Amino acid sequence: MGPIDRFTRDEVSAWVWWPAALLLIVGVVLTVPGEQRAVDRREREAIAVAPSAVAGVLEPILLDAGPDGVIEGAVADRLRLAAVERILTTGWVEAVRVWGADGQLRWSSDPGDPVGSAEAFNDEELARALSSPGGVHAVRSERDVRGAQAPETLARYVATTAGGAPAVVELSARVEAIVGDVRSDWIRARIVLGIAALLVLGLAIAATREPVARIGAGVPFYPTSLPPGMELVEADRDEERGRLLGQVRELTEALRASEDARRGLEEELRRANAQLATLRAAPGPRRAPSVPTTGSAPARSVAHEDVVVIPEADTIDERPAAEGDDVLERLVEPVSTSRAPVEDPSVLRARLAHTAAAKKPWYRAERRRREGDG
């Protein structure tokens, strides 16, 4: 199953792709008014900076113009330098012009403008600017100062004075230079949303086909993706889980029993070591524990004193120590005082070593072989 089928051939995919496609389509449509609002906001920003540019940069120089508002010589040079360095560099202004109240062009930063001519069709705009001193009158136009066809421009007119005479400063720029970057950003966003909407719409259309599963179509190891006859039945899972838990419990119980047996053997060994230490430390003849041995001959009565002796190998109890019998019961037995008492501990240790060796199978086999030879 391909990647497209994996995400479109189940019942849930249609409920995901269709709402997503509709949201993206709505987003593409909303980019149109969003772009227009962004363009208007940029134009308002460009218009708002016009009064401060005129009042802070150009107006102090225009006050030095001639009494009739003529701009020439040093005043024209200062005006050009200020316009180039502080206004034209913003990118929102392409030309600065100074108009007289009679509609005559007194000065322009564009060398191609007809300075001294009054042929421009902007008398109405100049009159509106002069009627609202301190305000800005903005006009969109597709003609230049000569009236010829030109790219759409945004002209901002601000009333001022030149040499004591009323004048109007025009800050003109192509609309594209002001809002071009804003429009480019919104166009890129519209293209991205449009491509995403087409892709999601295609998936939504593919999701209208007959579904093969409720969810998870084509996902590896998902129940609906397994071949027929390979599904894992929940009852089998429970049975396997119960079997594994039973094995864990059995192992736990066996481990607990082994630990208890180990502790019992350690306790038995401590008791034997304690009894042996007592026998070593006691002065005079050493007495054996007054307990009968299991599996050996009955204990004989003691007339006077009992001593510790090593029983013969045939009388040693060969049962495993796990049965809990005392170790000394299988190693020593009380006897009559007819035998000589053992007072040297080294003799007792030698006999214990002899007894331990006698319990080995190979030792008994060797002993039987020697008795047979004798």
N, C-alpha and C positions, 0 to 999 in steps of 0.2 A: 504494500500500500504506500503510495507516494505521500509527500508532505502535505500536499493540498487536500487529498482525501482524508488524511489523518485528522485535519482540523475542520472538515466540512461534512463528514459522513456520519455524524452522530446527531442525536436529537437536541443537544444543548447548543451546538454551534450556531444554529439559526437565530437563537435568542441572544447571541452575542454579536454576530456580525451585522445584522440589520440595524440595531440601535446605533452601533458604532458608525456605520455608513451614513445614517441620517444625521448624526451629530457632526460628522466631518463636512457633509454637504451644507448644513446650516452654517458651519464655520466659514466655508468658502464664500457664501453669500454675505455674511456679516463683515467680511474684509472690505467690501465696497464702501459702506458708510463709515467704517473705521478709518479707511484711507482719507476720505473727504474731511472727517473731523481733524485728523492729524495735519492735513494741508492747511485748513483754516487756522489751526492753532499756530502753525509756523508763520503764516502771513500776518496774524495779529502780533506776533513777536517782532517781525520785521517792521511793522508800522509803529510799534511802541517805541522802538529805539530811534526813530527819526527826530523827534523834538530834542532829545538830549544831544544827538549828533550835531544838530544845527546850532543849538544854544551854546554848547560847550566848545565847539571847534570852529565853526564858520562865522558866527555872529560877531565875535570880537574883532575879526579881521574886516568884516563888511562895514563896521562902523568907521573905518579909516578911508572908505571910498569917497569919491568926489561928491559935492553937494547935490548934483543931479543924479547920483547913483551910478556914475560911470566907474567901471572897474578896469584899471589898466596899470601898467608899470609895476612897481614894487608890490602893490596890493594884489594884483593878479598873480604874481609869482608866489607870494605868501599863501594865497588862497589855494593855488594848485598844489603846493607842497603839503599843506595841511590835509587837503582832500585825498591825496595819494597815500600819505602815510597813516592816516587815522580813520579814514572812512572806506576807501576803495579796497583796502586789505581785508575787510570783514567777509567778503564774498557775497554779501547780500545787496551790495550797491555796485553798479557798473558805470554810472555816470552821475555827475553833480552839475546842476545848472542853476543859474541865478536869473530870475525873470523880473522885469520891472512891472510896475502897476499898469502900464500901458500895453503889456503883452510883448514887449521887446526882450529878446534874449541878450542879457548883459554880459554873461560869462558862462563858460562850459568847460568841463574837464575833458570832453571829447573833442579832439582837434577837428573832426569832420562836421561839427555842428555850425550852422550859419550864425555866428555871433553878430548882433546888431539887427537881425531880421525879426519881423513881427508876423511872419507868415504861418506860424504854428496854429493849429486848430485847438488851442487849449485856453481860450479866453474865459470860458465858463468855469473851468477848474481853478484858474487863477483868481477869479472873482469870489468863488466859494472859500478859498484859502484865506483871502484878505478879509472876508467877512467874519472869520473865527480866529482871531490872533491867539497863538499858543496851541492851537489844535492842529490835527493832521487830516488832510483830505487825500484819500487814496483812490486811485483810478486804475482800472485794468484797461489796457489798450493794445490793439494789434497794428498800430501805425507809429512811425517815428515822428520827429519834430517837423519834418517836411511834408508829412501826410502820406508817405509811401508805406506800402505793406511791409510789416516786420513781425518777428516773433512776438508772442504775447508778453507784454511787460507790465510791471506793477510800478506805477509812478506815485510817489508820496510827496505832497506839496505842503510846505510849512511856511507860514507868513513870518517875515522878519523885516528889518530895515537895512538899507544900504546907503551910507553917507547921509543919514537923516531922512532919506526918501523911502517910502514903502517898497518892499520887494518880497519876492516869493522864492524859496529854495526848493528845488526839485531833486529828490533822490530816486533815481530810476534804475531798475534792474529787470532782467528777464525773469519771468515767473519760474521757469525751469531751474534757474540758478538758485532760487530761494527754497523751493520745495522739491527739487529733484531727488535729493537723498531720501527724503521721507517717502516719496512715491516708489522709489526703488526697493526700499525695505518692505513695503506692503505688497509690492508685486511678487517679491521672492516668497513672502509668507503665503500668498495666495497660490502660487505654483506648488509649493510643498503640500499645502492642505489639499489642493486639487488632485495631485498624484496619490496621496494617501487615501482620499475619498474613492478614487477609481479602483485602487487595489482592494480596499475593504468591500466596496460594492461588488467586485468580482467574486470575492469569497462568500459574500452573502448570497449571491445568485447560485454559486456552487453548493451552498448549504441547503438549497431547496430540493435537492435530490433525495431519493429514498434513503433514510438512515440505516446503517448496518448495526448500530449499537446505541444505547441510551447515552453513554458517555465513554470517552477513552477509546475511540475507534482507532485501531492500528497501533496503539501504544504497546511496546514490548512487555510481556508478562502480565498484561492486564487480562482479566478473565475472558473478555469478549474477543481478545486477540489470539487466544490459544486455539490450536486445531481441535476439531471435534474429537471427543473421547479423551482429551488431555486435561480437562478441567479438574481442578482440585475441589473435591467435595468437602463441605464443612464437617460432615460426620467423620470422614477419614482424618481430617486435621485434629478433631477432638480425641479420636482414638490414639493417634500417634502421640499427641501431647500427654495423654494419660499414661501411656506406656513409658515414655521418657521420665515422667514424674515418679512412677513406681520404681524405675531403676535408680533414680537419684535417692529415693527413700531407703531402698535396700542397701545401697552403698553407704549411706549415712549411718544406718544401724550397724552394719558390719564394722565400720570405722569406730563407732562408739564402743562396740564389744571388744574390739582389738585393743582400744585404749584402756578399757577396764582390766583386761587380762594383763596388759603390760604393767599397770599400776599394782595389781596383785602380786606379780612376780617380783617387782621391786620391793614391796613390803616384806615378802617372804625372804628375800635376800638380805634385807636389813636385819630381820630377826635372827637369821643364821649368823650374820657377822657379829651381832651383839652377843649371842650365846658363845661364839668362839672367842670373842674378846674377854668374856667373863671367865671362861675356862683357862685362858692364858694368864689372866691376872690373879686368879685365886692361888694362894700358897698351899702346899701339901698336895695330897692326892686329889685329882679332879674327878668330879662326879658327872655322870652322864644324865641327860634329862630322863625323868621317870615316866616316859611315855612308851607304850608298846609300839613295835615296828609292824608295819603292814606287809603281809606276804612273806614274812620270815618265820623262824621258829618262835614259839611262845617265850616270853621273857622268863628267865630263870630267877629264882629267889636269891636275894643278896643277903649273905650272913652278916658281914661286917661292913665293908666299903665296896662301892662300885667304882670301876675305872673305865675309861674310854678305850675301847679297842676297835679295830677295823674288822667288820664282818667279812666273811668269805665272799668271793664274787658271785657264787651261785645263790647266795641268800639276799643279794641286793635287789631291792624293789625297782623294777624297770618301768614303772608307770611314769607318764610325763608329768613334769612339775606343774602343769596347768591345772591338775586336779586339786591343788591347794594343800597337799600334805607338807609337813615340815621337812626341810632338807635334811636335818640331822637325824630324823626318824629313819631315813633310807641309808644313812652312812654309819651310825653307831648303834650299839645295843648294850644294855647293862649285863654284866657277867659277874661271876663269883670272884671273890678275892683270892681264889687259888692261884690265879695268874699274878705275875709281878705287876705292880702299879706302874703307870707311865707318868713320869715326872718331867721328862725333857720335852719342851714344845716342838723341837725339831723332829722328834720321832713322830709326833702327831701330824705334823705337816707332811712328812714322808708317807705316812699311811693314807692320809687323805688323797695325795697325788696318786698312790697306788690304786685306791678305790676308784678314782675318776678314770684311770686308764683301764681298769677292769670292766668298766661299763661299755667300752668300745667293742663292737662286734668282732673286729679282727683279733683282739686280745683273747676273747673267749674261744674263738676258733683255734688259735695257736695253743691255748691251754689244753683243749680237748685232744688236739693232735699229739701233744706231748704225753698226755695220760694214756692215749692209745698205744703209743710207742713203748711206754713203760710197761 
